[in-house]
Amino acid sequence: MTDPLAGERRLRLASHGREPAGTSLVVGHSLHPASDAALLVAVDLALRLRADLHVVHGVDLFDYPVDPDAADWEQQARRTLDAQHRRVAEALAESSLGWTYQAGHGDPSRLIAAVADETDALMIIVGSHGGGPGATFDRIVAGSVSRTVLRRQQRPVLIVPAGPHPPQATS
């Protein structure tokens, strides 16, 4: 069993959209619906501020197949990571934003912080899973990324709950 990102601490995918603006926002993204809400809010803010958006995905247990002994374990994990990137690319396809996507192993809050530091981000945006069924299991397995980011950061952090949000700015 090998890791689909073996030898790659972080997978950086090419920038998209316009030339870099200089102002950056960083948004943490995962497979959880609250991450989609955070992405929508981040896109809206980036458009209003004319900022670049750096989407960061911390690779975790939910990116891997349940059975690590499956013959195609690496391929399944890679497909999940590719699908995650496509999901973000589709959400940003119609925007005029300059954006990047990075996926990496390790503590997601540290990865988000590292990208925020590298890009001198104006703000970090993350989703909050909140309560509800499964929240306790998620926190036991993955911890609360939003809380950890908030505790560790000196820059502003916007925590976005899952659910309806105001209308988005147009590109």
N, C-alpha and C positions, 0 to 999 in steps of 0.2 A: 504494500500500500504506500503510494507516494502522494505528495501534495501537488495539486494542480498549479500552485504558484511557487513551487519549490525553486529556490535560488532567486526568487523575486520578492524582496521584502515588500515592495509596492509595485503595482501595475499602473502605469500612467498611460492614459489613452490620449490621443491627439486632441488639441484644442479645437473648438468648433466656433462657428459664428464669426463675428467681426474681430478686428484687431483689439488687443488688450487695452482696457480703458484706464488702468492704473488703480482704480478703486476695486477692492475685492470683497466678496462675501463668501463664506464657507458654509455649506449645508451638509449635515450628516444624513445619509440615506441607507435604508435597509429594506427588507421585504415587508415590514410592518406598515399598515395603512397610515399610521401617524407620520411616517417618513414621507409618504406622498403628500400629506397636508403640509409638512414643513417645506417640501420642494416647491409646492405651489406658492406659498408665502414668500419663499426665497426668490423665486422668479419674479414675482410682483415687485418686491423691494429692489431687486437688481435692475429691473426695467426703469423704475422710478428714479433710482440713484445713478443710472447709467454705469453700473458696476459689472465687473466680471463675476461669474459664479463658478465656484470650485466645489463640485459634488464629491463627497468622500464616503466610501463604503468600507466599513470594517468587516472583514471576512470572519464569520462566526460559525458555530455549529449548525445553524439553520441553512447554511449554504451547501452543506454536504448531505449525501444520501444517508439514510438511516443505517443501512447495512455496509459497514466498512470493508467487508469481505467480498462484496459484489465484484465480479470480474471487470466491470466497467466503472468502478468507483471514481477514478480520476476524470473520466469523460463526463459522468453525471455531474460532478462538482463543477467542472469547467462550463458545462451547459447552463448550470444555475447562475454562475457568475456572468456569463455572456448574456443571459436573459435579463439579469439585473441591469447591466449596462444598456441594453436595448430599451428597457423600460424607461430609463432616464433619458436616453436619446430621443425617444418618441415624445416624451413630455416636453422636451425643449426644442423639438424640430421646428415648430412654427415661430419661435421667438427669434429676435434679432440679437440675443445675448452672445457674448463671448463666454465660453464655458469649457471646463475640463472635468474629467471623471478620473478618480483614482480609487483603486481597491487595494487593501493591504491587510496583512495579518497582524495580530496583536490586539491590544486594548483599543477599541474604537475611539474612546475619548482621547487617548494619546495621539492617535493618527489624525483625528480632527484638529487637535491642538497644533500638531506639527505642520499641517497644511496651512492653518491660520497664521502661524508664525512665518512660514516660508513666503506667504503671499501678503503679509502684513494686513490681514483682513480687518475690515472695519467692524465686522460682526460675524458671529457664528449663529446659525439657525439649526435647531434640532427638534425633532418631534418628541412628544411625550406619550407613552403608551397609556398612562393614566391607570385607573382601576379597571375592574371588569374581569370576566372569566379569562383565565390564562395568564393574567398579569403577574401573579405570584410566581408561576412557573418560569415565565420569561425573565423575571428579575433574578431568580435563583440561578438560571443558566447563564444569562448574559449580563446581569446587573443593570442598573439604571444609567444608561449613557448620558441622558440629559442632566441628571443630578451630578454625575462625575464631571462633566464638562463645565457645568456651572460653578462647582467648587474649585476647579483647577485654573480657571481662566481669569485674566486681568482685563480682557476686552469684553464688550457687551455680548451677552448670550440671549437669544430669543428662543423661548420654548413654546412650541406650537402644539396645541392639543389636536387630536384627530377630530374630524367633524367638519361642518360647513364653515366656510370662510367668506369674507367679503369679495365682491367682484374683482377680477384681476385687471391690471393695467394692460393696455393693448401695446403690442410691439411696435 
